[in-house]
């Protein structure tokens, strides 16, 4: 019996130890099950860290750049206004002529004689009218006869003026100071009215013509200064003289003209030119091109953080760019710009901004 009692005690002790071990192992397994859940929760609540930097807008002086062409300020094809044979040439191609100077002479033929006849006829009809007016006082001339004589005098005066003009047209003159670019007739050639005689240019001043897009035309005004750069690097200055009120139906652009002085009469008419127009100053941000991104609509913009630590995407207008960065319009005056990590967050995400020193 004592042996059996001792054996029972040993079994009871062994069972107790096993129970203690089982309970301990249960707590341990429970702690293993709970710990990962807590870890997942902490990971879920952790915010994405992004590096940010405060940037402020600065005044930017935008320059609108357009491609255009230089043309003479004045250009005209002089046409014959009467017919006749060319008897004299007073100007040659490439010659500078003054306004009013005679360029060529057409044969007068019987024009002087016709003019003399009309002048004599006018004098005769004027005398008849004067005599009739004296007789009217004694009622020896009817009112109808007096009106006929007045009409006859007016008719001959009109014919006389036409003949004088026709004679003057045999000596065409330069309508303005300019360069005789091209002569279209030869000595001895018979010309009809309407035939081109000369091409005359005024290149003391030049006209730069360019097309400005419809979205930018409102920012350009007449009389604004403009700088023009030629293909060889030379620069000219001028001012805007005209902005069209009607857009081109095909391109939706507006024609712009600028006046450029050319006192040395450099051969620039017809040359290509780049126009740089200074626009009014406006606030803008100068940022690295790496800070730009596209949203789902394909708009160009910048990601930054608002006061609620949320990511904001703001579309921007590209005003100007160079190899180092770009001037951007459309942003708030001061923003907390995301400089690192912007590719891993979306607008509306809450983030943990880590502010970096401005560089």
LINCOR-V683482 format. One record per helix or strand of 2 or more residues. SS is the DSSP state (H for helix, E for strand). FROM is the first residue (numbers start at 1). LEN is the number of residues. If there is no record, write none. Layout:
# LINCOR-V683482
ss = [SS SS]
from = [FROM FROM]
len = [LEN LEN]
This chain:
# LINCOR-V683482
ss = [H E E E E E E H H E E E H E E E E E H E E E E E E H E]
from = [2 48 58 63 84 96 104 111 143 178 190 196 217 225 235 253 272 282 289 292 300 310 317 326 334 342 350]
len = [44 9 3 17 6 2 3 26 26 6 2 18 3 6 9 9 7 6 3 3 6 6 5 4 7 3 6]
